[in-house]
Amino acid sequence: MDDLIAQITEKTGVTAEKAKEMVGVTADWVKSRVPEDVADQLGSILSGAGDIAGSATEAASGAAAAATGKAGELWHKAKDTVSGRTPGKDE
């Protein structure tokens, strides 16, 4: 798998971490569309790729949730500022 990661990094210019994520996502996609015995063989060849994709997906979900929360917080602060309210005083 290291050779594949190196090729992706070299040809695309992405970081090794991003290349691993790409391999993991691709491996999961392919394995979900082939017979189970073929998926098992692919799993052996690309061992760890699915785990990498799962971890990356979880990290991305957490980041998206944090960004959504921060965006809501900023929206309320901006709305209060525009309406002339000062949080804490007018509540």
TORZA-43937 format. One record per residue (C-alpha): residue number from 1; chain; x, y, z. Coordinates in steps of 0.001 Angstrom, whole numbers, plus 500000, padded with zeros to 6 digits. Each point is the difference from the previous one (the first is absolute). Example, Ala and Ser with C-alpha at 12.3 -4.5 7.8 and 13.67 -1.06 7.14 Angstrom:
BEGIN
{atom 1, A, {512300, 495500, 507800}},
{atom 2, A, {501370, 503440, 499340}},
# end
This chain:
BEGIN
{atom 1, A, {500000, 500000, 500000}},
{atom 2, A, {502938, 502322, 500628}},
{atom 3, A, {500885, 499877, 496296}},
{atom 4, A, {496472, 501055, 499073}},
{atom 5, A, {500064, 502847, 502521}},
{atom 6, A, {503347, 501160, 498597}},
{atom 7, A, {498682, 499936, 496417}},
{atom 8, A, {496881, 501968, 500902}},
{atom 9, A, {502079, 502545, 501910}},
{atom 10, A, {502459, 500363, 497133}},
{atom 11, A, {497400, 500252, 497226}},
{atom 12, A, {497489, 502243, 501754}},
{atom 13, A, {502101, 502022, 502415}},
{atom 14, A, {497743, 499201, 502964}},
{atom 15, A, {501417, 499133, 503399}},
{atom 16, A, {500616, 496376, 500953}},
{atom 17, A, {497193, 500280, 502559}},
{atom 18, A, {497544, 501194, 497336}},
{atom 19, A, {501188, 497254, 497624}},
{atom 20, A, {499327, 497365, 502701}},
{atom 21, A, {496525, 501432, 500465}},
{atom 22, A, {499391, 499831, 496245}},
{atom 23, A, {501123, 496368, 499872}},
{atom 24, A, {497772, 499136, 502950}},
{atom 25, A, {496914, 501588, 498494}},
{atom 26, A, {500671, 498349, 496644}},
{atom 27, A, {500618, 496601, 501614}},
{atom 28, A, {496728, 500190, 501936}},
{atom 29, A, {498115, 500980, 496845}},
{atom 30, A, {501468, 497165, 497932}},
{atom 31, A, {499561, 497406, 502761}},
{atom 32, A, {496320, 500901, 500326}},
{atom 33, A, {499446, 499224, 496315}},
{atom 34, A, {501784, 496684, 499486}},
{atom 35, A, {499302, 496442, 501203}},
{atom 36, A, {500980, 499299, 503599}},
{atom 37, A, {502974, 497761, 499112}},
{atom 38, A, {501434, 502701, 497736}},
{atom 39, A, {499384, 502630, 502687}},
{atom 40, A, {501922, 497839, 502487}},
{atom 41, A, {502941, 499748, 497601}},
{atom 42, A, {499960, 503752, 499442}},
{atom 43, A, {499857, 500481, 503749}},
{atom 44, A, {503160, 497950, 500376}},
{atom 45, A, {501809, 501990, 497318}},
{atom 46, A, {498897, 503355, 501362}},
{atom 47, A, {500081, 499119, 503682}},
{atom 48, A, {499201, 502992, 502160}},
{atom 49, A, {498621, 502134, 497184}},
{atom 50, A, {496397, 499669, 501202}},
{atom 51, A, {500992, 500873, 503553}},
{atom 52, A, {501732, 503121, 498726}},
{atom 53, A, {496903, 501037, 498056}},
{atom 54, A, {497766, 499393, 503022}},
{atom 55, A, {502221, 502103, 502244}},
{atom 56, A, {500106, 502775, 497432}},
{atom 57, A, {496223, 499946, 499657}},
{atom 58, A, {499549, 500223, 503770}},
{atom 59, A, {502457, 502899, 500189}},
{atom 60, A, {498245, 501819, 497173}},
{atom 61, A, {496608, 499520, 501674}},
{atom 62, A, {501324, 501424, 503250}},
{atom 63, A, {501527, 502979, 498215}},
{atom 64, A, {496761, 500662, 498130}},
{atom 65, A, {497996, 499906, 503228}},
{atom 66, A, {502420, 502407, 501662}},
{atom 67, A, {499869, 502354, 497025}},
{atom 68, A, {496200, 499905, 499951}},
{atom 69, A, {499859, 500835, 503704}},
{atom 70, A, {502467, 502855, 499594}},
{atom 71, A, {498091, 501346, 496984}},
{atom 72, A, {496775, 500056, 502024}},
{atom 73, A, {501734, 501754, 502852}},
{atom 74, A, {501433, 502638, 497647}},
{atom 75, A, {496607, 500454, 498312}},
{atom 76, A, {498277, 500728, 503318}},
{atom 77, A, {502759, 502380, 501048}},
{atom 78, A, {499782, 501876, 496685}},
{atom 79, A, {496197, 500134, 500193}},
{atom 80, A, {500161, 501408, 503520}},
{atom 81, A, {502594, 502567, 498950}},
{atom 82, A, {497947, 501142, 497013}},
{atom 83, A, {496818, 500226, 502056}},
{atom 84, A, {501821, 502085, 502622}},
{atom 85, A, {499718, 497415, 502744}},
{atom 86, A, {502913, 499200, 502238}},
{atom 87, A, {500057, 496371, 501111}},
{atom 88, A, {499769, 499791, 503766}},
{atom 89, A, {498459, 503457, 500496}},
{atom 90, A, {496767, 499521, 498074}},
{atom 91, A, {499342, 496419, 501012}},
# end
